[in-house]
Structures are given as C-alpha cells and as structure tokens.
Amino acid sequence: MKKTILLAILVSFFMVSCGGSIESDVAKLADIQCQMMGLKDKAMAGDADAMKEAKELGEKMMAMGKELEKKYTSEEDKEKFKAAIEEAIKNQDCGK
C-alpha cells in the first residue's frame, strides 16, 4: 500500500500538463490522491477492499499521467503544471 501511495505522489509531481485546463487536470489528480489517502488506514489494517480500490486508483492516476503527457508537451506547459501541482499539494486538506 505504501508503494501505491508513493507511486501516486511521484506521478503527481513528475507528470506534465497545462493549457486552459491545468486547474481541471490538477483538481482531478488531487481528488484521486485524497481518495487514496482516505483508504490508507483501512488498507494498512489489511482491508482487502480498500487495498483493491487503492490499486485501481493508482492505475487510474497512471493512465491520466500518460494521457496528460501526450496532451501537453511544451516546456512552458510543463512548468505551469508543476507550479499548479505544487500549489494544490500545499493547499490540499482532503476533507480534514
């Protein structure tokens, strides 16, 4: 489970994207990350359903990463996305 969460965070940081939909793309990633964080305790306690759901969310995040890499390719777009991800992570509370 720790590997899945770490992978999701790494994908978030290293993914590239931008354009008029940066905020939308970042919001989708942040939502998935919050869902994964919500499953963390259950999965760590051995909840098989939570582990399965976390794995599926990780796969969804990886697929999004591949799509965004194809969608946005310029260095300017990459920098804008990186800044938006950093801001989202800083401000993310995941419902707490």
PyMOL commands that set and color helices and strands:
alter all, ss='L'
color gray80, all
select helices_A, chain A and resi 2-14+19-44+48-71+75-91
alter helices_A, ss='H'
color red, helices_A
deselect
rebuild
show_as cartoon
